[in-house]
Amino acid sequence: MNSFLLILSILVVVIGMYLGISLLNKNTPVPKGTNKAGCDACNSPHCSVRDDEVIDPLDCELTQT
């Protein structure tokens, strides 16, 4: 029973840290003097930049055909 509680508490801590770090990262402002990454920043079709702004598919490298 003690090992189950230990494993459960470690899992809760890890998930809590992940959620906390993700929330802090999302709320961190972009430093002045830098440009926000655009559609050509990565090759991932699931990029979070795509969710934040409306991108014209003709201007994007990752257009669907």
Stockholm file with secondary structure:
# STOCKHOLM 1.0

chainA/1-65         MNSFLLILSILVVVIGMYLGISLLNKNTPVPKGTNKAGCDACNSPHCSVRDDEVIDPLDCELTQT
#=GR chainA/1-65 SS CHHHHHHHHHHHHHHHHHHHHHHHHHHSCCCTTCCCCCGGGCSCTTCHHHHHSCCCGGGCTTCCC
#=GC SS_cons        CHHHHHHHHHHHHHHHHHHHHHHHHHHSCCCTTCCCCCGGGCSCTTCHHHHHSCCCGGGCTTCCC
//
